[in-house]
Amino acid sequence: MNVGVVGLGRMGFAIAVRLLNAGHQVVGLDHSEEIKKKAAEIGVTVADDIKDVAEQTDVVWIMVPISQVDTVIKDVRPHLKAGDIIVDGGNSFYKDSQRREKELSADGIFFLDCGTSGGIEGEGRGFCLMVGGDEASYTKIHPVFAAIAAPGGMGHIGPSGAGHYVKTVHNGIEYGMLQAYGEGFQIVKEGAFEKNAIDLEELSRIWQVSSIIRSFLLELTHRVMAQDQELHDISGELAEGGTGKWTVEQAHEAGVPVPVIEAALKVREWSRETGGNYATKLVAMLRHEFGGHAVKKLK
Amino acid sequence: MNVGVVGLGRMGFAIAVRLLNAGHQVVGLDHSEEIKKKAAEIGVTVADDIKDVAEQTDVVWIMVPISQVDTVIKDVRPHLKAGDIIVDGGNSFYKDSQRREKELSADGIFFLDCGTSGGIEGEGRGFCLMVGGDEASYTKIHPVFAAIAAPGGMGHIGPSGAGHYVKTVHNGIEYGMLQAYGEGFQIVKEGAFEKNAIDLEELSRIWQVSSIIRSFLLELTHRVMAQDQELHDISGELAEGGTGKWTVEQAHEAGVPVPVIEAALKVREWSRETGGNYATKLVAMLRHEFGGHAVKKLK
C-alpha cells in the first residue's frame, strides 16, 4: 500500500523503516532537512507538503507531538476524499480522538486512533498497536498495521477513542511498574542492609532469569546496572507526557481508586521540585533505554 | 550429592523433584502421610525423623513456614557436625537469618539464607535463587543450587542475610507491580470509557506481545483473562506474608521513600477490611497463578 507518514521523528522514522521493509511505499513529511535526507536515503519518497502526501497515499499516518495533531488534520483534510483513512499513532487524549473522528466523519473520512508502544526497540522488533475506530477501515489497511506491529502484537480494540484510551492506561501501569523497580533497587542500594554489599548488576541479572518479577523493564534495568549502578551523574528529575495524569484523572472520574499509579505520578512531580533520588534516577535511565527520552546529566 | 529437604509442601516438593531429576539423592521429611507417599513414589527417601535426615545428607534444605524455622534448626542441630551446611529456602526475615547464622557458627555449622522465587512454575522451569552467607559453602554445594535454579538463575548475592533481604525487596516490587496491573485493568473495565467495550483478553494478549509493560505477571494476567474477565465469584481480599511489610519497614528505617510499594501494601489491608475491588480480585488471581495462593470464592 501507499502510506503517508507525517512526522519522521524517532517513532515516525521507525514506522517508515518497517513499512518499507514490508514492501509498502512510504511518502514522508518532515520539517527537518537532516531527517528528510536520511529518509530519502532509505527509500522514503520525501513530500514537499501535506497535499503531496494526501494525493499519493491510501492512508495518512500521523506521528507528531500531540499539540500538532489538530493542525496536521486541518491541513490534510481539504486534500482527502470520502473513504480515505487517517491514523493518529501518537499519545493523544482519547476524547480529542473521539472529537476528531466525529468531525472527519462529516466528510466521510475515517479516523483511527492507534496507541503505539514498543519504544526505540520497536523498529527492529515491531511495535504493539492498539487501534480504536471503524473496524472496516482497520481491516482495509490491516497490512499497514501488520507491517508496523510485532507478529501478533496488534488488535482492533474497540470504538473510536479505545486505542488511545488503553494506551493511556498502559502508560499509567508503566508509571507504577517503573517506580516499583526504582524503589526496590534503592532499598537494596541504600537500605537497612549493609550499604553497597549487593551487586545490583548480578541481582538484576538473576531476577530477570527466573523470578516472578521478570519483565522487559527489568531486562532494561539489568542493562543499566551493567553499565553504571551508581548513577552519580544522572539527574533524578522525571519528565512526563500527559498519559500518567490522564490515567489518574480518568480513574477519579469513574471512581476507580488508583493509589499506586497516583503515587508514581506524584513522585514525578516531586522529582522535578527536588531533583529526585536514586529511584527516580533509575526510572530516568529506564525511560531513556526504552523510549530514548532525554536524561539530564549533572556534570 | 545427598540433600535433605525438610518440608515437602508445594515449594519443597518441587525442589525435591528438581534435585532428583538432576541425579541427586533426596531424603525428605514431612508430617503429612499423603505427601510422604507421593514423595516416596517419585524416588524421595522418606525419613522417619530429623536425625535420619541429618545423618544421611551433606546439606539440609529447610522449606517450612517461617514460624517453624527455629524449631527445625533446634531439632537438627544436635545431629550435625562442624562443616555441615543448612540452607533456609523460605521467606524468613533477614535479621532472623543473620542471628541463625551466628548461632550455628558456634558449632562450625554453616547457614545459608536463600531467597527462592519462581512459584509453582519453578518445578519445570527452575527457580530464581538469591543466596547469602559463607561463599565457600555456596561453592561447595553449587550443584545443589544449580539443580534447583533455572539455568543461570542463581547467585551468591552477599554476606549472611543478603539472600533473604533481596527476596523481601523482590516481593515488595512484586506488590507494586501487581497493584499497578490491577489498577490499570480496573480502569479499562470500569473507567470513564464506555463500560465493557474493551476485551481484556485481547488487550492483555497484545500488550504481552510487544508493549513496554510486557512481563511474566502480564502473561499470567492474559491467562486469567482468557478464562474469566468478570471475576464475579472471586473475593478481592488479599492475604500477605511478611515480606511486603518488611520491605516498607526496612525502607523507613533507612529513610528511603517507597510510596508505590507502601500504597500497594495499604491496599492489601484495605482489601481485607472491605472485600476489595476489581483490581484486588485480579491481584488475588495472579497470586494464585504464580504462587498457588488460595483464592476465596464468593459463592
Interface residues (C-beta under 8 A of the other chain):
Chain A: Y94 S117 G118 G119 G122 R125 G126 F127 C128 L129 M130 A149 A150 P151 G152 G153 M154 G155 I157 G158 P159 G161 A162 Y165 V166 V169 H170 G172 I173 E174 Y175 G176 M177 Q179 A180 Y181 E183 G184 Q186 I187 V188 E190 G191 A192 F193 E194 A197 I198 D199 E202 L203 R205 I206 W207 V209 S210 S211 I212 I213 R214 S215 F216 L217 L218 T247 Q250 A251 E253 A254 G255 V256 P257 V258 P259 V260 I261 E262 A263 A264 K266 V267 N277 Y278 A279 F290 G291
Chain B: Y94 S117 G118 G119 G122 R125 G126 F127 C128 L129 M130 A149 A150 P151 G152 G153 M154 G155 I157 G158 P159 G161 A162 Y165 V166 V169 H170 G172 I173 E174 Y175 G176 M177 Q179 A180 Y181 E183 G184 Q186 I187 V188 E190 G191 A192 F193 E194 A197 I198 D199 E202 L203 R205 I206 W207 V209 S210 S211 I212 I213 R214 S215 F216 L217 L218 T247 Q250 A251 E253 A254 G255 V256 P257 V258 P259 V260 I261 E262 A263 A264 K266 V267 N277 A279 F290 G291
